[in-house]
Amino acid sequence: MGERFFLYDDTVETKTRFISFMGDEERHDLAIMYSDRYYGKAVVLDIQRNKFAIVGADDLNEEGYLEYAFGLSEKVAAELTEFLYEVV
């Protein structure tokens, strides 16, 4: 293997919130990571689906974003969006 070319290699402080809640449609198990990266957006990990997305308030306003990012139905995405508006 040739010499490795790094685009970046940073170590940053993060704050991680682990939360599990039961919505009307299903249970949500999330890890939400906050840092100074990604222009103030949070990294949201859906632990049950093994998927993640970088999410900010602007993304929550974009129709279909959570459905696409996490592979959710419209109803499940609506309850997750409602929660994420409170924490992102």
Secondary structure, 3 states (H helix, E strand, C coil): CCCCCCCCCCCCCCEEEEEEEECCCCEEEEEEEECCCHHHCEEEEECCCCEEEEECHHHHCCCCHHHHHHCCCHHHHHHHHHHHHHHC
